[in-house]
Amino acid sequence: MEVRNCRGCGRLFNYLHGQQLCPACLADLEEKFQNVKEFLRTYPKAPLNEIAEKNEVSVKQIKQWVREERLTFTEESQITLDCEMCGGKVLSGRFCDKCKTSLQHELSGAIKRPSAPVKREQKGVTSTKDRMRFLDS
């Protein structure tokens, strides 16, 4: 366990993993997330700058929530992000549907399925290489 300074308030806290925020700042950030989520339900067509301004959250933080797939924009929303592979429009996540499918096929092709072990038939034929050997001392 490490002791680090919180990036939000500067206080020392026991860091385990994830964001470098103390529990109080994490709770505050989660509350802001819930506020943004409710705001988007009420005003689905609101521009990104307005969402950030009304909820006292940075545009960067809202984009991070969308990349993490915690937030998603509706089809009627004017806000989209760019796919990290092809540059296409994304409503939630890092990749468009086409690129997600492509990545999935590439990754599943990279995993080799174990083949059935080859069985050797021994019908009375014994090989000298398969015998147990003893060393005389």
N, C-alpha and C positions, 0 to 999 in steps of 0.2 A: 504494500500500500504506500502511495506517495502523498506528500503534502504539496499542494500547488495553490497558486493564487487564482481566484475566480476571474475570468475574462470579463465578466459583467460588472462586478462591484469591487474586485480587488482583494476581498477577504480570503484568508487561508482556509482550505478545506481538504478533507481526505479524498484524493482522486482515485477512482477505481477504473473507469473506462468511459469512452464516449466523449461528449462535449466537455470542455473544461469550464464548467459552470458549477457553482455551489448549489446545494439543494434549494435554497431560497430563490435564486435566479432561475433555476430549472422550473420551479413551480410558477413563477411569474411568466416565463416564456410559454408554458403550457396554457396558462390562462389567456394569454394573448392569442395563441393558436385557436382556442375555442371561440374567442371573440371574432376573429377573422372568418372562421368557418360559419358562424351565425350570420355575419355581415354578408357573406357570399350567398347564403340561402335567401336572404331578404333582397339583395341587390345583385343578381347574377350577371348583369351587364356592366357593372361598375368597372372603370379603368383601374389599372394596377396602382397608379400613383394615388388615386383617391382611396383605395382599400388600405394602402400603407398609411396614408395621412390620418384617416378617420380612426384607425386602430392603433396608432402610435407604434408601428412596426416598420422595419426597413423593407424596401423592395427586395433586397438580397435575401432576407429571411423568408419572405413569401415564396420566392423562387426556389429556395432550398426545400421548403415544405412540399412544393409541387414536384420537385425532382425526387424526393423521398416517397412520393405517392401518398402523402398524407392529405394533400389537397388536390382537387381536380377542378378544372374549369368546365363549364357546360358548352355545348355546341353553339349556343347563342351568344356566348361570351366573345368579346373581341380580343381577349388575351390568349396568347399561345406562346409556347417556348419552342426552341429549335431542337430537333433531334441531334444527338451528339455524333451520329454516324453520317447521315445523309443531309441534314439541315432542314428536313421537312417539319411540318407543324405538329406539335405535341400538346395535348391537353393535360397530361399527367405523366410523370416518370421522366426517364432520360432518353428513351428511344421511341420512335414511331412503331406502329403495329407491324409494318413490313420488315423493319430492321430487327424487331424482337423475334419474329418468326425465323428470319435468316440466322440470327445468333443461336437460336434454339437448335436449328438443324445442324449448324456447324459444331456446336458443343456435343450434341448427341452422337454425331459422327466421329468425334474425337475419342469417345469412350469405347473401348474395345470390349465386346462381350466375351466372357470366358468360353472357350470352345470345350467340347467334351474331350476328356482325356483319351488318348489312343490306347486301346487294350491290345496287349501282346498275347498272341496265342502260343501256348507251349504244349504241343502235342507230342510228348516224348522226345522232343529235340531240346537238348540242353546246350547252352553255349558256355564256353569256358570263362567268358568275361562276366557272367552273372553269378559265378560261384563265390562262396565265401573263402577267403584266403587266411592262412595262419602263418605267422612267421616263427621259424624255429630259432630258439635262442641257445 
